[in-house]
Structure formats: structure tokens, C-alpha cells
């Protein structure tokens, strides 16, 4: 494959776009075996990077707490669970 950017240097959007291109190439069935293996490995790296970026973003989300009148009273860490 051509010169590839380090996965960790890519923005979430760049990594996701590259992952979408890889999936499309694999789904087309046109890649030779070795190319398909290389694409799969790169795609897995991109998937893990995207998941890590999403997890980091989720950790920074804060839920707004409100008082009895519904006014913002502060923030609390986001809890997805």
C-alpha cells in the first residue's frame, strides 16, 4: 500500500473516512489475498483508534445538573452506564 499516515496522527474524521474506503474495497471483492489481509490489518488499527477517540470524547462529556426550577446548577461527569 502507498505511504500511510500513522493511525495515531489521524483525526477521528480522517481515520473514519479511510476505514470506510477500506471496507468498500474489501466488500468489492476485487482485492487480492495479500492486499485484503493488509487492508484488514490497517482497518483494524483504524477501528481501534476511532474507538479510543470516541471513548476519550465520551469521558469529557458532562451532564448538566438542574435545580428544582430547572436552572443549570452545575455539571457532573457523564455516566453512560
Secondary structure, DSSP 8 states (H G I E B T S, - for coil): ------GGGS-HHHHHHHHHHHHHHHHHT-S-HHHHHHHHHHHHHHHHHHHHHHHHHHHH-EEEEE-TTS-EEEEEE----
